[in-house]
């Protein structure tokens, strides 16, 4: 008891110290502005003593702070009706107006300012007060938590009474593979996760760690669609060409994401995992949630009530301290990326990809802005008592693409993600209902240099050579399709790619060659159906042989008139799909589950004419990305196909036999079962039997 009392007093002392510091800085700011601006004064025209002037400044700063604390809560609800892009400016303007009122209530009556000067003084005072408070709280998660708690509890007054049944919170650490997580826990990078697993500290674990296997398309679009909507059918890659529509589908394009979500709902007949009082934060798809923030599938819609977040997104930016906190961290992250990329270039680090241009800002958006907004929204959702929340944190995935899955940069991101999990755990203690926290990933990442760096040509160049078409003398870079870039475009209301990114062929008979990590897709747009091996050989006799025998290619998948589908490999290897279990051929080195993943993709209506998977070295786990990424995912080979599922022990085991769940749709069924268990509608045993039957 005495220890708790001491902690309480230290917390109060810290709060008082922050308040006094902000007051002192605001007072000094008023004095400086009074000295610099001719139309603003804190003393009588005849002059006052320094003591009297200082007291007038202190009074004005104190009155401003008090009015902000009293009046601001009354304005929060009105602020939530304002578009997010103008919230920051409006906040500063309103705070400035409160400062003008503070000057008028100065008992000395000596403080005054010209109207145009008053606007400047108000803006500077608002910015300084917010920056000072935010700078003091940047490393103080406890203060940050209390501020979000106040915002969330105000919004909760309009909600019905919260159920007592536990809620389910799912946090997706995008791109973090099972092995990367376990190594990070052993290395002390993620103490929160280590405590949950009781890794080596002798305490009782609260969570279990399970690996699961993705489909051939090991990327967020397929995995998250399967997890949230229960169907990853007909998502053969991150991007693919649909002959019947004459368009390229790209999972992180808002219009494509919306179409994929529509197809999944139509196929399953269900709105999604989050349909019942759910919230979707930072995801590609909504999951049927009523509350959404930074969800790509709705980014292309016209702004309206149905695609705005009222629980976290606006509340976050309506707080000046939050905005300044994020801005400071954003600038620090840009500087960190420039420094790290310069260091890698000076040291001649290999493999390495370009990290210039706008990339430092894209990285900072993913690791700071997206993280802060999503975490704030999750905290608000818990404090509002929502039944189920699914949030995606893309920071690691973005950094690992360009720095490597096990780089120092990526390890630092894992440390910060662990701190976010710790903050979420602490805030859950103040929620009106208990929460079961599930942490999972949608895929891993496999390291390796790019196909272009090793061989001096791109997959598109190789395909053109096999078709007898002209090949550019200099290989062009294949753009990375990382999710963070799409999130940045959506935040700037420029959700669609530029014209050059639509991958349309310049001539009707030329192939469309697309890259999704180390998975390549070749389509012939002038042929309305999926071509067979025999048709491809008749049209381009050297193409399949050129691809299959290249050292950077692991295997090909094509249709066959004789065997429905065949896998082709080097040295004339040709294995019908029906015989892969007994004679895996070139698939042997890709491990268990590869044959089933290839067969499933073969059945998709929009699978490409030629599916190309890069070579894979089991000794070092490396693949060759067809995009400019040294940490990639999207195909088969290595850690990219083995994400993780970290679940509380008081929920039933993911699988009855202790095996690894296969595919995102299986993970969806597991999460559905856990929701039923928490709601108490069905016994865990009955739910498990139903899943086995499915």
Order of alpha helices (4+ residues) and beta strands (2+ residues): alpha-beta-alpha-alpha-beta-alpha-alpha-beta-alpha-alpha-beta-alpha-beta-beta-alpha-beta-beta-alpha-alpha-alpha-alpha-beta-alpha-alpha-beta-beta-alpha-alpha-alpha-beta-beta-alpha-alpha-beta-beta-beta-alpha-beta-beta-beta-beta-beta-beta-alpha-alpha
